[in-house]
Amino acid sequence: MNRDTELFWWPARVLHWLMAAMVLTMLFVGVGMVASVSARHSWLLALHKPLGAAILVLAVLRLILRLWRAPPPLPADLPALQRIAAQASHWLLYALMLALPLVGWAMLSAGGYPVMLSESLRLPAIAPFDADWFAALRGLHRVLAYALFGLILLHAAAALYHGLIRRDGVLRSMLWRRRAPTPTAEAPTKQDST
């Protein structure tokens, strides 16, 4: 199978941008949820739980795709420290996208709160009911959320650095672009036909 090695595989690009929107939405919903005591709190909580479950499922799928199809290589002239930072930050992003929903699920389980994805779909508890565990997991969930937000900001800054300053194709490899049109034979002119 032929594919453009300069681009991420198209399913990886679709998942990347879909999850970027979902994770950013989730972070802002989480902030709004803990900052609100109004009637919006219940609505935000009802959105937060299924969105977290969806992010967990998609993060597993993204990890499988990444292991199955390696991403395009980084530029050969990229300094070793930046190469290490890029690889480490990507694996840390995966770890946080997996850990945050799992910690949130365990936190709710420890607090005795049901994890309802819809009116009829309830996830099983993954941690025993325990107020101390609930408090510890709540704090951990908050710290991990801030870490993910900070890492996303660094990831976006690195993407802009590659796209606007280095112009080395790293940002372009995750964007949609049209392939260059294939050259076609020119139509014969009147002189050619005589």
N, CA and C atoms as an extended XYZ file, in Angstrom:
582
Properties=species:S:1:pos:R:3:atomname:S:1:resname:S:1:resid:I:1 pbc="F F F"
N         0.847       -1.184        0.000 N   MET     1
C         0.000        0.000        0.000 CA  MET     1
C         0.884        1.237        0.000 C   MET     1
N         0.611        2.174       -0.891 N   ASN     2
C         1.361        3.417       -0.960 CA  ASN     2
C         0.736        4.470       -0.071 C   ASN     2
N         1.553        5.194        0.638 N   ARG     3
C         1.029        6.329        1.391 CA  ARG     3
C         2.095        7.397        1.451 C   ARG     3
N         1.682        8.605        1.635 N   ASP     4
C         2.600        9.724        1.697 CA  ASP     4
C         3.287        9.686        3.058 C   ASP     4
N         4.596        9.414        3.070 N   THR     5
C         5.310        9.280        4.341 CA  THR     5
C         5.527       10.622        5.029 C   THR     5
N         5.228       11.715        4.351 N   GLU     6
C         5.361       13.018        4.990 CA  GLU     6
C         4.154       13.347        5.862 C   GLU     6
N         3.067       12.621        5.688 N   LEU     7
C         1.842       12.886        6.434 CA  LEU     7
C         1.566       11.772        7.430 C   LEU     7
N         0.911       12.126        8.526 N   PHE     8
C         0.374       11.099        9.405 CA  PHE     8
C        -0.709       10.360        8.632 C   PHE     8
N        -0.891        9.104        8.957 N   TRP     9
C        -1.942        8.309        8.338 CA  TRP     9
C        -3.270        9.005        8.599 C   TRP     9
N        -4.186        9.026        7.625 N   TRP    10
C        -5.414        9.818        7.751 CA  TRP    10
C        -6.253        9.448        8.980 C   TRP    10
N        -6.388        8.159        9.397 N   PRO    11
C        -7.147        7.919       10.632 CA  PRO    11
C        -6.503        8.580       11.856 C   PRO    11
N        -5.171        8.628       11.870 N   ALA    12
C        -4.484        9.287       12.986 CA  ALA    12
C        -4.775       10.788       12.984 C   ALA    12
N        -4.836       11.392       11.795 N   ARG    13
C        -5.151       12.826       11.723 CA  ARG    13
C        -6.587       13.102       12.164 C   ARG    13
N        -7.518       12.261       11.728 N   VAL    14
C        -8.917       12.441       12.127 CA  VAL    14
C        -9.044       12.338       13.647 C   VAL    14
N        -8.452       11.298       14.222 N   LEU    15
C        -8.535       11.123       15.676 CA  LEU    15
C        -7.835       12.250       16.420 C   LEU    15
N        -6.702       12.708       15.900 N   HIS    16
C        -5.966       13.796       16.555 CA  HIS    16
C        -6.848       15.032       16.703 C   HIS    16
N        -7.472       15.471       15.605 N   TRP    17
C        -8.251       16.702       15.649 CA  TRP    17
C        -9.571       16.515       16.378 C   TRP    17
N       -10.195       15.356       16.248 N   LEU    18
C       -11.413       15.069       16.997 CA  LEU    18
C       -11.130       15.085       18.497 C   LEU    18
N       -10.041       14.407       18.886 N   MET    19
C        -9.702       14.358       20.308 CA  MET    19
C        -9.218       15.707       20.825 C   MET    19
N        -8.563       16.482       19.988 N   ALA    20
C        -8.145       17.826       20.423 CA  ALA    20
C        -9.371       18.638       20.825 C   ALA    20
N       -10.403       18.590       19.993 N   ALA    21
C       -11.634       19.314       20.317 CA  ALA    21
C       -12.292       18.735       21.572 C   ALA    21
N       -12.316       17.421       21.681 N   MET    22
C       -12.957       16.782       22.839 CA  MET    22
C       -12.203       17.073       24.139 C   MET    22
N       -10.879       16.976       24.098 N   VAL    23
C       -10.087       17.186       25.316 CA  VAL    23
C       -10.182       18.634       25.768 C   VAL    23
N       -10.096       19.576       24.836 N   LEU    24
C       -10.237       20.985       25.221 CA  LEU    24
C       -11.624       21.262       25.781 C   LEU    24
N       -12.642       20.690       25.137 N   THR    25
C       -14.005       20.838       25.664 CA  THR    25
C       -14.088       20.266       27.072 C   THR    25
N       -13.508       19.088       27.258 N   MET    26
C       -13.547       18.420       28.554 CA  MET    26
C       -12.856       19.251       29.633 C   MET    26
N       -11.714       19.836       29.305 N   LEU    27
C       -11.003       20.649       30.293 CA  LEU    27
C       -11.839       21.872       30.699 C   LEU    27
N       -12.450       22.528       29.726 N   PHE    28
C       -13.258       23.704       30.047 CA  PHE    28
C       -14.547       23.328       30.763 C   PHE    28
N       -15.129       22.191       30.383 N   VAL    29
C       -16.319       21.707       31.099 CA  VAL    29
C       -15.952       21.403       32.549 C   VAL    29
N       -14.793       20.769       32.755 N   GLY    30
C       -14.347       20.453       34.109 CA  GLY    30
C       -14.151       21.698       34.956 C   GLY    30
N       -13.527       22.711       34.368 N   VAL    31
C       -13.328       23.974       35.100 CA  VAL    31
C       -14.681       24.609       35.420 C   VAL    31
N       -15.576       24.633       34.445 N   GLY    32
C       -16.901       25.199       34.672 CA  GLY    32
C       -17.682       24.415       35.707 C   GLY    32
N       -17.490       23.108       35.713 N   MET    33
C       -18.219       22.247       36.638 CA  MET    33
C       -17.809       22.508       38.089 C   MET    33
N       -16.509       22.609       38.330 N   VAL    34
C       -16.065       22.818       39.713 CA  VAL    34
C       -16.249       24.258       40.173 C   VAL    34
N       -16.404       25.183       39.199 N   ALA    35
C       -16.585       26.590       39.564 CA  ALA    35
C       -18.045       26.989       39.678 C   ALA    35
N       -18.949       26.069       39.375 N   SER    36
C       -20.370       26.414       39.342 CA  SER    36
C       -21.155       25.656       40.405 C   SER    36
N       -22.033       26.375       41.076 N   VAL    37
C       -22.961       25.730       42.011 CA  VAL    37
C       -24.395       25.931       41.513 C   VAL    37
N       -24.518       26.410       40.287 N   SER    38
C       -25.844       26.676       39.720 CA  SER    38
C       -26.425       25.388       39.135 C   SER    38
N       -27.548       25.528       38.496 N   ALA    39
C       -28.197       24.389       37.842 CA  ALA    39
C       -27.348       23.855       36.697 C   ALA    39
N       -26.427       24.683       36.192 N   ARG    40
C       -25.538       24.218       35.121 CA  ARG    40
C       -24.615       23.110       35.584 C   ARG    40
N       -24.354       23.013       36.885 N   HIS    41
C       -23.438       21.998       37.397 CA  HIS    41
C       -23.893       20.597       36.998 C   HIS    41
N       -25.176       20.300       37.182 N   SER    42
C       -25.692       18.972       36.826 CA  SER    42
C       -25.566       18.712       35.337 C   SER    42
N       -25.843       19.724       34.533 N   TRP    43
C       -25.731       19.576       33.086 CA  TRP    43
C       -24.281       19.336       32.675 C   TRP    43
N       -23.353       20.113       33.264 N   LEU    44
C       -21.936       19.940       32.950 CA  LEU    44
C       -21.435       18.572       33.396 C   LEU    44
N       -21.873       18.116       34.559 N   LEU    45
C       -21.485       16.799       35.054 CA  LEU    45
C       -22.007       15.697       34.135 C   LEU    45
N       -23.235       15.853       33.668 N   ALA    46
C       -23.814       14.867       32.753 CA  ALA    46
C       -23.074       14.840       31.415 C   ALA    46
N       -22.460       15.938       31.030 N   LEU    47
C       -21.649       15.995       29.813 CA  LEU    47
C       -20.242       15.456       30.062 C   LEU    47
N       -19.700       15.750       31.228 N   HIS    48
C       -18.324       15.398       31.575 CA  HIS    48
C       -18.096       13.880       31.584 C   HIS    48
N       -19.024       13.134       32.146 N   LYS    49
C       -18.833       11.680       32.290 CA  LYS    49
C       -18.776       10.942       30.950 C   LYS    49
N       -19.770       11.098       30.068 N   PRO    50
C       -19.668       10.370       28.802 CA  PRO    50
C       -18.545       10.878       27.908 C   PRO    50
N       -18.235       12.181       28.006 N   LEU    51
C       -17.123       12.713       27.229 CA  LEU    51
C       -15.808       12.102       27.703 C   LEU    51
N       -15.656       11.939       29.012 N   GLY    52
C       -14.461       11.289       29.549 CA  GLY    52
C       -14.347        9.843       29.087 C   GLY    52
N       -15.470        9.125       29.080 N   ALA    53
C       -15.463        7.729       28.612 CA  ALA    53
C       -15.109        7.658       27.134 C   ALA    53
N       -15.635        8.582       26.345 N   ALA    54
C       -15.320        8.598       24.912 CA  ALA    54
C       -13.844        8.902       24.679 C   ALA    54
N       -13.286        9.826       25.452 N   ILE    55
C       -11.862       10.143       25.325 CA  ILE    55
C       -11.020        8.927       25.677 C   ILE    55
N       -11.407        8.193       26.706 N   LEU    56
C       -10.674        6.989       27.087 CA  LEU    56
C       -10.668        5.972       25.942 C   LEU    56
N       -11.818        5.722       25.352 N   VAL    57
C       -11.914        4.755       24.247 CA  VAL    57
C       -11.091        5.220       23.053 C   VAL    57
N       -11.210        6.500       22.698 N   LEU    58
C       -10.465        7.013       21.552 CA  LEU    58
C        -8.966        7.066       21.813 C   LEU    58
N        -8.562        7.314       23.056 N   ALA    59
C        -7.133        7.308       23.389 CA  ALA    59
C        -6.546        5.910       23.211 C   ALA    59
N        -7.294        4.897       23.606 N   VAL    60
C        -6.838        3.512       23.391 CA  VAL    60
C        -6.716        3.242       21.896 C   VAL    60
N        -7.711        3.674       21.125 N   LEU    61
C        -7.672        3.484       19.675 CA  LEU    61
C        -6.488        4.217       19.055 C   LEU    61
N        -6.246        5.442       19.496 N   ARG    62
C        -5.098        6.207       18.977 CA  ARG    62
C        -3.783        5.525       19.303 C   ARG    62
N        -3.674        5.000       20.493 N   LEU    63
C        -2.442        4.311       20.882 CA  LEU    63
C        -2.220        3.082       20.008 C   LEU    63
N        -3.286        2.330       19.756 N   ILE    64
C        -3.179        1.152       18.883 CA  ILE    64
C        -2.742        1.574       17.482 C   ILE    64
N        -3.359        2.634       16.949 N   LEU    65
C        -2.984        3.112       15.611 CA  LEU    65
C        -1.528        3.568       15.568 C   LEU    65
N        -1.092        4.236       16.619 N   ARG    66
C         0.301        4.720       16.644 CA  ARG    66
C         1.292        3.564       16.681 C   ARG    66
N         0.948        2.519       17.435 N   LEU    67
C         1.836        1.358       17.502 CA  LEU    67
C         1.800        0.563       16.195 C   LEU    67
N         0.658        0.589       15.524 N   TRP    68
C         0.503       -0.154       14.278 CA  TRP    68
C         1.187        0.551       13.114 C   TRP    68
N         0.996        1.859       13.027 N   ARG    69
C         1.571        2.669       11.953 CA  ARG    69
C         2.403        3.779       12.564 C   ARG    69
N         3.688        3.688       12.416 N   ALA    70
C         4.582        4.696       12.983 CA  ALA    70
C         4.307        6.063       12.356 C   ALA    70
N         4.449        7.124       13.142 N   PRO    71
C         4.269        8.473       12.579 CA  PRO    71
C         5.426        8.801       11.638 C   PRO    71
N         5.263        9.833       10.833 N   PRO    72
C         6.365       10.256        9.952 CA  PRO    72
C         7.594       10.603       10.791 C   PRO    72
N         8.775       10.382       10.250 N   PRO    73
C         9.985       10.698       11.022 CA  PRO    73
C        10.126       12.199       11.250 C   PRO    73
N        10.751       12.539       12.346 N   LEU    74
C        11.055       13.944       12.612 CA  LEU    74
C        12.155       14.391       11.660 C   LEU    74
N        12.278       15.689       11.422 N   PRO    75
C        13.341       16.161       10.524 CA  PRO    75
C        14.714       15.700       11.008 C   PRO    75
N        15.562       15.323       10.061 N   ALA    76
C        16.893       14.794       10.394 CA  ALA    76
C        17.757       15.825       11.108 C   ALA    76
N        17.522       17.122       10.817 N   ASP    77
C        18.354       18.159       11.432 CA  ASP    77
C        17.820       18.658       12.777 C   ASP    77
N        16.775       18.008       13.298 N   LEU    78
C        16.223       18.421       14.588 CA  LEU    78
C        17.227       18.075       15.689 C   LEU    78
N        17.566       19.032       16.550 N   PRO    79
C        18.525       18.750       17.628 CA  PRO    79
C        18.040       17.594       18.518 C   PRO    79
N        19.000       16.841       19.044 N   ALA    80
C        18.682       15.640       19.828 CA  ALA    80
C        17.775       15.959       21.015 C   ALA    80
N        18.007       17.063       21.692 N   LEU    81
C        17.186       17.427       22.850 CA  LEU    81
C        15.735       17.673       22.437 C   LEU    81
N        15.526       18.340       21.316 N   GLN    82
C        14.163       18.575       20.832 CA  GLN    82
C        13.507       17.263       20.391 C   GLN    82
N        14.277       16.374       19.797 N   ARG    83
C        13.754       15.074       19.385 CA  ARG    83
C        13.280       14.278       20.603 C   ARG    83
N        14.089       14.273       21.658 N   ILE    84
C        13.736       13.565       22.901 CA  ILE    84
C        12.507       14.210       23.537 C   ILE    84
N        12.469       15.540       23.555 N   ALA    85
C        11.322       16.249       24.138 CA  ALA    85
C        10.046       15.957       23.361 C   ALA    85
N        10.141       15.903       22.038 N   ALA    86
C         8.963       15.620       21.209 CA  ALA    86
C         8.428       14.221       21.494 C   ALA    86
N         9.320       13.251       21.526 N   GLN    87
C         8.876       11.877       21.776 CA  GLN    87
C         8.328       11.716       23.190 C   GLN    87
N         9.008       12.292       24.163 N   ALA    88
C         8.547       12.177       25.550 CA  ALA    88
C         7.201       12.864       25.744 C   ALA    88
N         7.035       14.037       25.129 N   SER    89
C         5.768       14.759       25.316 CA  SER    89
C         4.608       14.017       24.666 C   SER    89
N         4.839       13.361       23.536 N   HIS    90
C         3.768       12.590       22.908 CA  HIS    90
C         3.347       11.413       23.778 C   HIS    90
N         4.323       10.690       24.327 N   TRP    91
C         3.966        9.554       25.191 CA  TRP    91
C         3.308       10.031       26.468 C   TRP    91
N         3.729       11.188       26.982 N   LEU    92
C         3.092       11.746       28.174 CA  LEU    92
C         1.649       12.174       27.873 C   LEU    92
N         1.415       12.715       26.675 N   LEU    93
C         0.040       13.055       26.280 CA  LEU    93
C        -0.836       11.802       26.270 C   LEU    93
N        -0.339       10.721       25.695 N   TYR    94
C        -1.103        9.468       25.698 CA  TYR    94
C        -1.373        9.005       27.118 C   TYR    94
N        -0.339        9.042       27.963 N   ALA    95
C        -0.501        8.587       29.351 CA  ALA    95
C        -1.569        9.412       30.071 C   ALA    95
N        -1.559       10.728       29.881 N   LEU    96
C        -2.550       11.579       30.545 CA  LEU    96
C        -3.950       11.384       29.971 C   LEU    96
N        -4.050       11.172       28.648 N   MET    97
C        -5.380       10.949       28.060 CA  MET    97
C        -5.979        9.624       28.526 C   MET    97
N        -5.131        8.691       28.921 N   LEU    98
C        -5.622        7.431       29.474 CA  LEU    98
C        -5.868        7.548       30.974 C   LEU    98
N        -4.942        8.193       31.683 N   ALA    99
C        -5.016        8.252       33.142 CA  ALA    99
C        -6.161        9.122       33.651 C   ALA    99
N        -6.376       10.269       33.027 N   LEU   100
C        -7.406       11.183       33.533 CA  LEU   100
C        -8.801       10.559       33.583 C   LEU   100
N        -9.268        9.935       32.504 N   PRO   101
C       -10.597        9.314       32.597 CA  PRO   101
C       -10.639        8.161       33.607 C   PRO   101
N        -9.558        7.378       33.680 N   LEU   102
C        -9.533        6.261       34.626 CA  LEU   102
C        -9.534        6.753       36.068 C   LEU   102
N        -8.771        7.801       36.348 N   VAL   103
C        -8.749        8.366       37.703 CA  VAL   103
C       -10.113        8.978       38.038 C   VAL   103
N       -10.725        9.657       37.054 N   GLY   104
C       -12.058       10.212       37.291 CA  GLY   104
C       -13.088        9.136       37.569 C   GLY   104
N       -13.024        8.050       36.835 N   TRP   105
C       -13.934        6.918       37.028 CA  TRP   105
C       -13.721        6.289       38.403 C   TRP   105
N       -12.447        6.098       38.772 N   ALA   106
C       -12.141        5.539       40.094 CA  ALA   106
C       -12.580        6.493       41.199 C   ALA   106
N       -12.401        7.796       40.993 N   MET   107
C       -12.811        8.789       41.986 CA  MET   107
C       -14.313        8.715       42.239 C   MET   107
N       -15.089        8.688       41.164 N   LEU   108
C       -16.540        8.614       41.324 CA  LEU   108
C       -16.949        7.298       41.977 C   LEU   108
N       -16.267        6.218       41.618 N   SER   109
C       -16.556        4.921       42.240 CA  SER   109
C       -16.278        4.974       43.738 C   SER   109
N       -15.136        5.556       44.122 N   ALA   110
C       -14.777        5.648       45.535 CA  ALA   110
C       -15.739        6.552       46.296 C   ALA   110
N       -16.323        7.526       45.608 N   GLY   111
C       -17.289        8.413       46.247 CA  GLY   111
C       -18.696        7.840       46.286 C   GLY   111
N       -18.890        6.698       45.661 N   GLY   112
C       -20.211        6.084       45.633 CA  GLY   112
C       -21.148        6.692       44.607 C   GLY   112
N       -20.575        7.438       43.667 N   TYR   113
C       -21.388        8.073       42.630 CA  TYR   113
C       -21.438        7.170       41.399 C   TYR   113
N       -22.601        6.968       40.849 N   PRO   114
C       -22.676        6.135       39.646 CA  PRO   114
C       -22.102        6.876       38.441 C   PRO   114
N       -21.446        6.142       37.581 N   VAL   115
C       -20.934        6.716       36.343 CA  VAL   115
C       -21.932        6.355       35.247 C   VAL   115
N       -22.852        7.278       35.013 N   MET   116
C       -23.904        7.075       34.025 CA  MET   116
C       -23.482        7.709       32.710 C   MET   116
N       -23.456        6.896       31.666 N   LEU   117
C       -23.137        7.418       30.341 CA  LEU   117
C       -24.398        7.850       29.608 C   LEU   117
N       -25.509        7.285       30.003 N   SER   118
C       -26.815        7.680       29.503 CA  SER   118
C       -27.819        7.277       30.569 C   SER   118
N       -29.095        7.458       30.307 N   GLU   119
C       -30.104        7.100       31.312 CA  GLU   119
C       -30.126        5.602       31.596 C   GLU   119
N       -29.688        4.808       30.626 N   SER   120
C       -29.758        3.358       30.814 CA  SER   120
C       -28.396        2.671       30.877 C   SER   120
N       -27.300        3.403       30.625 N   LEU   121
C       -25.965        2.783       30.604 CA  LEU   121
C       -25.138        3.276       31.781 C   LEU   121
N       -24.863        2.347       32.681 N   ARG   122
C       -24.089        2.665       33.890 CA  ARG   122
C       -22.817        1.823       33.896 C   ARG   122
N       -21.679        2.487       34.098 N   LEU   123
C       -20.411        1.766       34.168 CA  LEU   123
C       -20.252        1.144       35.555 C   LEU   123
N       -19.595       -0.015       35.634 N   PRO   124
C       -19.371       -0.615       36.951 CA  PRO   124
C       -18.335        0.184       37.749 C   PRO   124
N       -18.395        0.069       39.054 N   ALA   125
C       -17.404        0.732       39.912 CA  ALA   125
C       -16.053        0.056       39.722 C   ALA   125
N       -14.981        0.849       39.686 N   ILE   126
C       -13.643        0.269       39.553 CA  ILE   126
C       -12.796        0.510       40.797 C   ILE   126
N       -13.399        1.100       41.813 N   ALA   127
C       -12.705        1.317       43.087 CA  ALA   127
C       -13.732        1.116       44.196 C   ALA   127
N       -13.279        0.651       45.356 N   PRO   128
C       -14.225        0.458       46.464 CA  PRO   128
C       -14.680        1.797       47.042 C   PRO   128
N       -15.869        1.794       47.600 N   PHE   129
C       -16.391        2.997       48.252 CA  PHE   129
C       -15.498        3.336       49.432 C   PHE   129
N       -14.885        4.527       49.408 N   ASP   130
C       -13.967        4.935       50.470 CA  ASP   130
C       -13.761        6.441       50.365 C   ASP   130
N       -14.149        7.160       51.417 N   ALA   131
C       -14.065        8.629       51.399 CA  ALA   131
C       -12.629        9.121       51.269 C   ALA   131
N       -11.676        8.429       51.902 N   ASP   132
C       -10.279        8.846       51.800 CA  ASP   132
C        -9.750        8.675       50.371 C   ASP   132
N       -10.112        7.539       49.763 N   TRP   133
C        -9.716        7.313       48.366 CA  TRP   133
C       -10.347        8.366       47.458 C   TRP   133
N       -11.606        8.686       47.719 N   PHE   134
C       -12.295        9.693       46.920 CA  PHE   134
C       -11.547       11.025       46.973 C   PHE   134
N       -11.166       11.447       48.180 N   ALA   135
C       -10.462       12.725       48.345 CA  ALA   135
C        -9.109       12.708       47.641 C   ALA   135
N        -8.374       11.606       47.789 N   ALA   136
C        -7.056       11.508       47.154 CA  ALA   136
C        -7.179       11.499       45.631 C   ALA   136
N        -8.133       10.736       45.123 N   LEU   137
C        -8.317       10.652       43.670 CA  LEU   137
C        -8.832       11.967       43.089 C   LEU   137
N        -9.624       12.685       43.866 N   ARG   138
C       -10.113       13.990       43.401 CA  ARG   138
C        -8.950       14.958       43.227 C   ARG   138
N        -8.051       14.972       44.203 N   GLY   139
C        -6.869       15.824       44.090 CA  GLY   139
C        -5.980       15.410       42.925 C   GLY   139
N        -5.795       14.109       42.753 N   LEU   140
C        -4.984       13.604       41.650 CA  LEU   140
C        -5.620       13.970       40.305 C   LEU   140
N        -6.936       13.851       40.208 N   HIS   141
C        -7.645       14.189       38.969 CA  HIS   141
C        -7.409       15.653       38.608 C   HIS   141
N        -7.450       16.514       39.586 N   ARG   142
C        -7.230       17.948       39.360 CA  ARG   142
C        -5.794       18.203       38.888 C   ARG   142
N        -4.827       17.589       39.559 N   VAL   143
C        -3.420       17.790       39.194 CA  VAL   143
C        -3.160       17.282       37.775 C   VAL   143
N        -3.691       16.116       37.449 N   LEU   144
C        -3.508       15.563       36.109 CA  LEU   144
C        -4.169       16.447       35.054 C   LEU   144
N        -5.316       17.030       35.374 N   ALA   145
C        -5.996       17.921       34.422 CA  ALA   145
C        -5.143       19.159       34.143 C   ALA   145
N        -4.555       19.746       35.189 N   TYR   146
C        -3.673       20.898       34.987 CA  TYR   146
C        -2.441       20.489       34.188 C   TYR   146
N        -1.901       19.318       34.471 N   ALA   147
C        -0.732       18.832       33.729 CA  ALA   147
C        -1.073       18.646       32.254 C   ALA   147
N        -2.243       18.087       31.975 N   LEU   148
C        -2.654       17.897       30.585 CA  LEU   148
C        -2.832       19.247       29.891 C   LEU   148
N        -3.449       20.195       30.563 N   PHE   149
C        -3.644       21.513       29.971 CA  PHE   149
C        -2.293       22.159       29.663 C   PHE   149
N        -1.357       22.090       30.600 N   GLY   150
C        -0.021       22.643       30.376 CA  GLY   150
C         0.695       21.959       29.226 C   GLY   150
N         0.577       20.644       29.152 N   LEU   151
C         1.229       19.902       28.082 CA  LEU   151
C         0.604       20.222       26.721 C   LEU   151
N        -0.700       20.437       26.696 N   ILE   152
C        -1.369       20.825       25.446 CA  ILE   152
C        -0.851       22.185       24.981 C   ILE   152
N        -0.665       23.116       25.912 N   LEU   153
C        -0.124       24.430       25.544 CA  LEU   153
C         1.286       24.297       24.971 C   LEU   153
N         2.113       23.448       25.580 N   LEU   154
C         3.470       23.220       25.061 CA  LEU   154
C         3.414       22.556       23.686 C   LEU   154
N         2.502       21.599       23.521 N   HIS   155
C         2.339       20.897       22.254 CA  HIS   155
C         1.939       21.887       21.153 C   HIS   155
N         0.997       22.766       21.447 N   ALA   156
C         0.564       23.771       20.469 CA  ALA   156
C         1.694       24.746       20.151 C   ALA   156
N         2.446       25.146       21.177 N   ALA   157
C         3.576       26.053       20.951 CA  ALA   157
C         4.639       25.388       20.074 C   ALA   157
N         4.910       24.114       20.316 N   ALA   158
C         5.892       23.391       19.494 CA  ALA   158
C         5.401       23.262       18.054 C   ALA   158
N         4.105       22.998       17.885 N   ALA   159
C         3.549       22.890       16.531 CA  ALA   159
C         3.701       24.219       15.783 C   ALA   159
N         3.408       25.322       16.466 N   LEU   160
C         3.554       26.629       15.835 CA  LEU   160
C         5.021       26.937       15.543 C   LEU   160
N         5.915       26.547       16.426 N   TYR   161
C         7.352       26.728       16.202 CA  TYR   161
C         7.781       25.995       14.931 C   TYR   161
N         7.319       24.750       14.783 N   HIS   162
C         7.677       23.985       13.591 CA  HIS   162
C         7.016       24.562       12.342 C   HIS   162
N         5.780       25.046       12.475 N   GLY   163
C         5.063       25.543       11.308 CA  GLY   163
C         5.455       26.942       10.876 C   GLY   163
N         5.743       27.815       11.848 N   LEU   164
C         5.992       29.217       11.514 CA  LEU   164
C         7.467       29.609       11.514 C   LEU   164
N         8.271       28.965       12.335 N   ILE   165
C         9.679       29.357       12.435 CA  ILE   165
C        10.582       28.390       11.669 C   ILE   165
N        10.523       27.108       12.027 N   ARG   166
C        11.375       26.128       11.329 CA  ARG   166
C        10.859       25.797        9.931 C   ARG   166
N         9.552       25.815        9.758 N   ARG   167
C         8.933       25.472        8.472 CA  ARG   167
C         9.494       24.172        7.916 C   ARG   167
N         9.486       23.158        8.790 N   ASP   168
C        10.117       21.881        8.437 CA  ASP   168
C         9.129       20.771        8.097 C   ASP   168
N         7.840       21.102        8.004 N   GLY   169
C         6.850       20.106        7.608 CA  GLY   169
C         6.226       19.334        8.750 C   GLY   169
N         6.698       19.525        9.980 N   VAL   170
C         6.145       18.781       11.112 CA  VAL   170
C         4.677       19.154       11.335 C   VAL   170
N         4.361       20.429       11.370 N   LEU   171
C         2.967       20.848       11.541 CA  LEU   171
C         2.130       20.412       10.336 C   LEU   171
N         2.655       20.593        9.160 N   ARG   172
C         1.931       20.240        7.939 CA  ARG   172
C         1.599       18.747        7.896 C   ARG   172
N         2.408       17.911        8.538 N   SER   173
C         2.167       16.460        8.507 CA  SER   173
C         0.889       16.058        9.231 C   SER   173
N         0.365       16.939       10.093 N   MET   174
C        -0.873       16.636       10.814 CA  MET   174
C        -2.061       17.415       10.251 C   MET   174
N        -1.810       18.268        9.278 N   LEU   175
C        -2.877       19.053        8.673 CA  LEU   175
C        -3.389       18.363        7.418 C   LEU   175
N        -4.546       18.792        6.966 N   TRP   176
C        -5.113       18.286        5.709 CA  TRP   176
C        -4.555       19.140        4.601 C   TRP   176
N        -4.137       18.494        3.566 N   ARG   177
C        -3.701       19.256        2.407 CA  ARG   177
C        -4.040       18.472        1.157 C   ARG   177
N        -4.243       19.197        0.120 N   ARG   178
C        -4.526       18.542       -1.153 CA  ARG   178
C        -3.214       18.130       -1.780 C   ARG   178
N        -3.261       17.005       -2.411 N   ARG   179
C        -2.073       16.574       -3.155 CA  ARG   179
C        -1.895       17.502       -4.365 C   ARG   179
N        -0.668       17.672       -4.777 N   ALA   180
C        -0.398       18.491       -5.952 CA  ALA   180
C        -1.030       17.819       -7.158 C   ALA   180
N        -1.626       18.608       -8.047 N   PRO   181
C        -2.247       18.003       -9.222 CA  PRO   181
C        -1.196       17.308      -10.075 C   PRO   181
N        -1.566       16.198      -10.628 N   THR   182
C        -0.630       15.474      -11.484 CA  THR   182
C        -0.545       16.199      -12.815 C   THR   182
N         0.674       16.272      -13.369 N   PRO   183
C         0.805       16.980      -14.646 CA  PRO   183
C         0.047       16.230      -15.737 C   PRO   183
N        -0.638       16.984      -16.569 N   THR   184
C        -1.380       16.386      -17.671 CA  THR   184
C        -0.771       16.826      -18.971 C   THR   184
N        -0.950       16.043      -19.964 N   ALA   185
C        -0.427       16.418      -21.278 CA  ALA   185
C        -1.187       17.631      -21.779 C   ALA   185
N        -0.457       18.549      -22.352 N   GLU   186
C        -1.106       19.750      -22.876 CA  GLU   186
C        -1.921       19.391      -24.108 C   GLU   186
N        -3.003       20.103      -24.294 N   ALA   187
C        -3.819       19.871      -25.486 CA  ALA   187
C        -3.054       20.289      -26.721 C   ALA   187
N        -3.181       19.547      -27.783 N   PRO   188
C        -2.436       19.927      -29.000 CA  PRO   188
C        -2.920       21.281      -29.530 C   PRO   188
N        -1.978       22.039      -30.004 N   THR   189
C        -2.315       23.323      -30.578 CA  THR   189
C        -2.615       23.149      -32.064 C   THR   189
N        -3.023       24.230      -32.744 N   LYS   190
C        -3.341       24.149      -34.172 CA  LYS   190
C        -2.106       23.778      -34.975 C   LYS   190
N        -0.942       24.309      -34.555 N   GLN   191
C         0.276       24.002      -35.277 CA  GLN   191
C         0.600       22.521      -35.211 C   GLN   191
N         0.345       21.896      -34.041 N   ASP   192
C         0.629       20.483      -33.878 CA  ASP   192
C        -0.250       19.610      -34.764 C   ASP   192
N        -1.435       20.082      -35.057 N   SER   193
C        -2.371       19.233      -35.802 CA  SER   193
C        -2.166       19.357      -37.308 C   SER   193
N        -1.366       20.327      -37.792 N   THR   194
C        -1.171       20.452      -39.216 CA  THR   194
C        -0.010       19.647      -39.708 C   THR   194
